[in-house]
Amino acid sequence: MRRILCSLAIAAVGFGTFGSADCHAQQPGPTLAQVSLKGVVGSDDLNDSSALECRVYDDTGTLVARFSSRVGCLRDHKPWGPIQIPIVNKNAPMSSLVKGRVVLKISGDTDCWRTSFFLTLKGSDNKVLTAGMDAIELRTDRGGPFEAGIEGMLKK
């Protein structure tokens, strides 16, 4: 009888330890808490009538943040932003964004916009990833949107 009770006690302790370790393995990492976009206009401004669109995707191609609106005239050689980009997937893990991508597009009347930009992704743990590019050109009449992987644009 004593042997059976000992075996049951060991089994109970073993299951408790296993269950506890299993729960810790399922804990999610930091999630995306804030997204912002800013930059400096180059030699061609963004017209008042043009709209700016920014989309951020994770490593599976799922949309996690999106902004689309007119932002007013952004003048030559002047800083712009930051623009807060609304998060559409509040459960997006920060780890999934490193290999994600960003898409920038302008629309409206014929326009050409030369700019540098910085995309800031802030996690629920307050750690920040900053990605950016210098001297991109966006056009409404040809060329399509700018699209690039976040990992290749990360700033140290």
Summary of the structure (lengths in Angstrom):
residues: 156
radius of gyration: 23.3
end to end distance: 64.8
largest distance: 87.9
contacts: 454
relative contact order: 0.22
helix: 19%
strand: 46%
